[in-house]
Amino acid sequence: MNDSLTNLLDEIHYNSERDSLIHVGDLVTKATVHDSIDALSFMSSNRILGVRGNNDQKVIEWRAWMNWILSRPGGQEWLSAMDKRWPDLDGDKQLERAELENWVETSKYASWKKLVPIDWHPLGKHYRVARAVSPGLFEYLSSLPLVLHSPTSHVVFVHAGLLSSHPKLQASNPKQPLSHWPPVDDQHDVAKLRNQQELAVLVEIPENKDPVTDKGVVSSSSRKGTPWSQLWNEAIANVGEAYQPTSLTCYPFTVVYGHAASRGLDIKRWSIGLDTGCAYGRRLSAIVLDRRSFSSATYQFRNNSHARGSHSQEIDFGDNGQARIVSVSCA
């Protein structure tokens, strides 16, 4: 994967002194532990901006737990004993995990088992990356936010997705951030209006701060429910002038995300899904934004249909701009 990253950066002519590189998370556990550390090292040493993915979060949780264990008398001995005895065991696999659990229960470390949170499995892929990261890399990973918002560009970078509204309320409900203009001093200050509305979507919709659940269980199936990107684009397609009965009183903005490798490159008018399955030997993709991507003209309310196919290299982007999708092989 790291060779693919190098190839992709060469392909887009990335220049660290001129360009801003932003990743959309899941830097770890997509290949070997060594590859995970290499990817983290590159991002950290070059101070690359990015957002936190779900796999990143699991590594953060494991490392925080390890730091706690290491602070306790005998903790270092226990972790080291597991490392030495089981260098190749995959704790994510049930049969192998059973062997580890039996050993712990019958060893002098049996009392430590109760300190492992329920449904956490030592020596799995997240555990091993967490064990390998340096304090500096852990600090970088922990510093990654869940969202990066570029108010001047009207772009939000997230890992997995974003909702435009409370799913249990009608779109026109006054509690919906996009159902009304935000209270600003000057209703003609479009930049301030847009910034306040974008922030409202990020902070006023509970599901944009917590996992979306079905009866308390997060669904990871790509075959159940409606893709969030479809809901997002349907909502943003309804933007219109203030107080038109069939329109939302808002301006559009774009979400760039990763995570959904099973969907592949997923380009819609107001959302760009970039995970093209490099971890599975497919492709690594980037969106290139330049001067053409950000028009100084305010967005004109019009038909939002996306004229270009989802696999086109050049795509419509933002208010009236253009962007370029570049990908390289990970085979």
Secondary structure, DSSP 8 states (H G I E B T S, - for coil): -HHHHHHHHHHTT--TTT---EE-S--SSSS-HHHHHHHHHHHHHTT-EE---HHHHHHHHHHHHHHHHHTSTTHHHHHHHHHHH-SS--TTSHHHHHHHHHHHHHSTTGGGGGGS-TT--TTSHHHHHHHH--HHHHHHHHH--SEEEETTTTEEEESS---SS-TTS-TTSTTSGGGS----S-TT-HHHHHHHHHHHHHHHSGGGTS---BTTB----SSSS--HHHHHHHHHTTB-STT-TTSBSS---EEEE---GGG-SEEETTEEE----GGGTSEEEEEE--GGG--SS----------S-TT-SEEEETTTEEEEEEEEE--
